[in-house]
């Protein structure tokens, strides 16, 4: 893997992890609200799961292939 690919993937990972953490905080704030919008919370949770999948996919690309 080229160094610039590695740097690009690492930068994407950082961005996705920040967004994932921010979504977690937003979900927590919404859930604590007296007038919590359940549909908004569900949408945020789905987005958070998609981010988690994207993070896992990028992290797996960083692991070098080993000949078994």
C-alpha positions as CSV (number, residue, x, y, z in Angstrom):
1,X,0.0,0.0,0.0
2,X,1.3,3.4,-1.0
3,X,2.2,5.9,1.8
4,X,-0.4,8.4,0.4
5,X,-3.1,5.7,0.5
6,X,-2.2,4.9,4.1
7,X,-2.3,8.6,5.0
8,X,-5.6,9.1,3.2
9,X,-7.2,6.1,4.9
10,X,-5.8,7.2,8.3
11,X,-7.3,10.7,7.8
12,X,-10.7,9.2,6.9
13,X,-10.6,7.0,10.0
14,X,-9.9,10.0,12.2
15,X,-12.8,11.9,10.6
16,X,-15.2,9.0,10.9
17,X,-14.3,8.3,14.5
18,X,-14.8,12.0,15.4
19,X,-18.2,11.9,13.7
20,X,-19.1,8.7,15.5
21,X,-18.2,10.2,18.8
22,X,-20.2,13.3,18.1
23,X,-23.2,11.3,17.1
24,X,-22.9,9.3,20.3
25,X,-23.1,12.6,22.3
26,X,-26.0,13.9,20.2
27,X,-28.0,10.7,20.7
28,X,-27.3,10.9,24.5
29,X,-28.5,14.5,24.6
30,X,-31.6,13.7,22.6
31,X,-32.4,10.7,24.7
32,X,-32.2,12.8,27.9
33,X,-34.6,15.4,26.5
34,X,-38.2,15.3,27.9
35,X,-39.5,15.7,24.4
36,X,-37.2,13.2,22.7
37,X,-37.9,12.6,19.0
38,X,-37.7,8.9,18.7
39,X,-37.5,9.0,14.9
40,X,-34.5,11.4,15.1
41,X,-32.8,9.2,17.6
42,X,-33.3,6.1,15.4
43,X,-31.9,7.9,12.4
44,X,-28.8,9.0,14.3
45,X,-28.3,5.5,15.6
46,X,-28.5,4.1,12.1
47,X,-26.0,6.6,10.9
48,X,-23.8,5.7,13.8
49,X,-23.9,2.0,12.8
50,X,-23.0,2.9,9.2
51,X,-20.1,4.8,10.5
52,X,-19.0,1.9,12.6
53,X,-19.1,-0.4,9.6
54,X,-17.1,2.1,7.5
55,X,-14.5,2.4,10.3
56,X,-14.2,-1.4,10.5
57,X,-13.8,-1.6,6.7
58,X,-11.0,1.1,6.7
59,X,-9.2,-0.5,9.7
60,X,-9.2,-3.9,7.9
61,X,-7.6,-2.2,4.9
62,X,-4.8,-1.0,7.1
63,X,-4.0,-4.6,8.2
64,X,-1.4,-6.1,5.9
65,X,-2.4,-9.3,4.0
66,X,-0.5,-12.2,5.4
67,X,0.1,-15.4,3.4
68,X,-1.2,-18.1,5.6
